[in-house]
Amino acid sequence: MHQKKFRDESGLFIVEGIKSVGELLRSDFSVSEIYALPAWIDENPEICNSLSCVEVSPAEMERLSAWKNPQEVLAIARQKNQNGISINENQPIVILDDIRDPGNMGTIIRTADWFGIRQIVCSETTVEFYNQKVIQATMGSFARVNVFYTDLGKFIECNLKNRRIWGAFLEGTPIGDVEFKENDAVVIGNEANGISDSVARMISDKLLIDSPSKNDVKAESLNASIAAAIIMYEMSRHR
């Protein structure tokens, strides 16, 4: 299950670490099995009475884990169907167009959770939600944010006719001048190439995170997760 091929075949995924496993256990994900060091099992007898808990040694946990410094517990959980999209019409949406970096993806999910945004729609080329680096970077927020994968063109055409769709570009309305509405959608593009042409044609408003720097030489653009965080903060201020 460290490899996507076997995650897909089994319909399972791995969650590591005390915090993330704790969030998993409080969620509606179905947990298949837990592997833990003796100390964790001793501290959580009620969990091990209701779920399958396998006691492992520190050396065994090192072999099971994808982390350099494994924590006390690792869980195996069942994946949810992420192709059946259920959207709340009154809530904002973050749309991810071809986000490839697992760290960026996980950070965006964690940030959305912080700002109370519960629905993220991804292109089919966006990095897999159940990638272990994504799950790790969410710090448990994967359990609270609904993430769906679909053809973005069809999704926007069929589901967002009555919403404003903002896109993050290097030109457009400065973010400080934007009056976000309760159910606006915002598109964040690929780390290197931005928003794809096919999706860009469907965006109603271009959004610019303008730089206050007066220097002629500065960063060319913002990291995708940082841009998403700034936009989600502004969206939350107007809600």
N, C-alpha and C positions, 0 to 999 in steps of 0.2 A: 503493500500500500504506500510505500515511499514513491512509487511510480504511477503515473496517471493511468497507464494501461490497466494495471491491476485494481486501481480504485474504480475505474469504470466497470470492469468485469464483476467486481464484488459488490459494488454499490455502497462501499464503506469508505471511511476516511479517518485520519489520525488527529487527535488533539493532545497536545503535550503541555505540561506545566500545571501547577496547583491552581492558579487563577483561571486559566482557560478551561480546565476540566471542571472547576467549580461552576463557571458560567454554563458550560454544557449541561451539567447535571440539573441546573435550574431551568433549563429551556425545554422546548417540546421535541428536541431531537431524541431519537431512540438510541440508547447506548447499548452496545452489544457486549463489550468486555472491558475490564480495567486491569492494567498491569501496574503494580505499585510496590514500592519498597515497604519493608515491615513497619516502619514508623508511621507511614500514611495509613496503612491498613489498621493499625492499632488505634489511630486517632479518628477513624471513620467507620466504626463497626456497623452503624445503621445502613450505610451505603452498601457495604459488603454483604449484609444480610439480604438485600433486595436485588443486587446485581452480581454478575460473575466477576469476582476479583481474583487475580492471579498474583501471588507473591513472587517477586523477583529480587535478585541480588543487585547491588550497584553495578557489577560487571555485566550482568545480563541487561540491565537498563541501558547501559552504554551501547550495547549492540542493537537494541531495539530502537533507540532514539536517533533522530536526525540532528539533535543539538550537540554542540561541543561539550556543554556542561549540562547534562540532563537533570531535570528536577525529580521529584519523588513519584510522580504518577503520569501515566500515559493511558488514554482511552481510545477505544475503537467505537465509532458511531455510524449510524446509517444515514446516507445522503437523502436529501429531499429532492423532489422533482422541481427543477428550476426552469423548466420550459413552459409550465402552465402559469401564465402571468395573471396576477390578481392585483389591480391597481386601485388605490383609494383616490377618488376624483378630487378630493378636497385637500390633499397633502402634496407637498413638493416632491419632485423627482430629480434624482441625479442620474444622468445618462453617460455611460463610459464607452467611448468609441475607440476600440483597439488599444486599450491600456495593456501593456505587455509585462511590465515589471511587477513581480509579486509583492515587493515591499510597498510600492506605490498603491497597489490595489488594496492591500490590507490596511494601510494608513488611511485611505479614503473611506473605507468601511468604518474604521474606528472613529474618524472625525464626524462622519454622518451620524453615528450613534450619539456622539457628544452633543451635537446640535439638534437632536431629535428628528432627524430625517430617516425614515424607516424603509424607503423604497429606492433601490438602485437597479437600473436596467442596463445591461451590458450587450455590446456587440458579440457576435459568435466568435470573433477573433480575440476578445479580451481574455486575459489569463484566467485559468480555471479557479473558481471560488475555493475548491477543496484542496488546492495546492498547499502543502504544509507551510511554506513560507508566507502565503497569504493568511492562513489561519493564525499562524504565530503573530504576524504583524497586527492583526485586529485586536489582540490582547483581550479576547473574550467577546468582542462586539459582534462577531459572526453570529452569535446566538440570538441577536435582537434585530438585525437589519435584514430585510428581505431582498435577496439578490436574484435577478432573473437574467436569462440569456435568450436573445432572439435576433431576428433580422431587424435592425434599427429603422430602416426605411419603412418597412411595413408597419412596425410598431407605432412610429410617429404618425404615419398617415391614418391609421385606424383608431388610435387612442388619444391623440393630443390635439385634435382639431379645435378645441375650445380653450387651449392653454397658450400662454406665451412661451416660446422656446428660445432661451438664451444660449449662445455659444461663446466659449472663451477663445478670443482671437487676439492678435497683436494690433488690432485696430477696432474701433467701435466706440460705444458710449462708455465713458469712464465709470468705473464701478461706483464711485461716490455719488454719481448723478442718477443712479438707477433706483427706481421705486419698485421693489419686488412685490409681487402679489402672493397670496397664500399658497396657490397651487401652481406656481411657475415651474418649468422644467429647465435644467441647465445641462449643457453638453460639454464634457471634458474630453479633449482629443488625445491622440497618441503622443507619447513623450517626445518623439523626434519630428513627427510629421504633422502634428496637430489634428484637426477634425477632417475626416475624409470628405472628398468633394460630394459624394452622393448624400451624405448627411448634412453637409453645409448648405446645400440647396434647400433644405427643409427648415432651416433655422429662421425664425422671424426677426430676431434682434442680435446684433453682435455686441459682445461685452469685452471691455478692455480693463485689465488691472494695470493702471498707469503707475509708472515709477516716479517717486518724488526726487530721485537723484538728478542733480544738475550736471553730472559728469558726462562727457561725450562717450567715454568708454565704460561700459557696464555689462552686466550679464545679458545675454541675448534674450532669455526668457526664464520663466519660473518652472521649477519642477512641477509635474502634474498634480501630485498630492498637495503641494503647498498652494497652488492655484485653486484647487478644489476647496481647500480649507478656508481660504479668504472669501471665496464666493459663498460657501455655506454659512460662514459667520454673518455676512451681509444679508443673506436670505433670512436667517433667524432673527436679525434685528427688526425686520419689517413684518414679522409674523405676529 
